[in-house]
Amino acid sequence: MKDRKPKSVFIEGPISSEFIGDSIAKHQSKTTIGAHNIFLGQVRADTLEGKTVKMINYSSYEEMANVTFHEIREAAFAKFDLSCMHIYHSLGGVKAGEICMFIFVSATRRKEVFQAIEYLVNEIKEKVPIFGKEIFEDTSHQWKVNS
């Protein structure tokens, strides 16, 4: 197994479709891969107490979160026969309808990628210190959003 080091998984603002598409395209040359699976987390326009969410402002203890992401990645590589894995999460403002989490796994066979995605999403939601503050449509605060 390769000796991997923790790296930052954070992207300021929403994760663009161009970024996602470029990530997928970079794997076309890896011809031993037979399956990819992707999870995209999107901000919902939930209605809470009569107010609609227009954005979530994400924050995190980044250093701690990156270590936890690394531990989850390493556990997934040990548990599943994966060729590669990419995890990204937004920080800052992400509007309803925009992507805030992108997980991309690849393997020789499809069974591994299906199981790995479910495992990764559950582990991240349970263990990584990322916090989301809902900003509602009727809020007078103006948040800077990178779009």
Secondary structure as UniProt FT lines:
FT   STRAND          10..12
FT   HELIX           17..25
FT   TURN            26..29
FT   TURN            31..32
FT   STRAND          35..42
FT   STRAND          47..48
FT   TURN            49..50
FT   STRAND          51..60
FT   HELIX           62..79
FT   STRAND          82..95
FT   TURN            96..97
FT   STRAND          99..107
FT   HELIX           110..127
FT   STRAND          130..136
FT   TURN            137..138
//
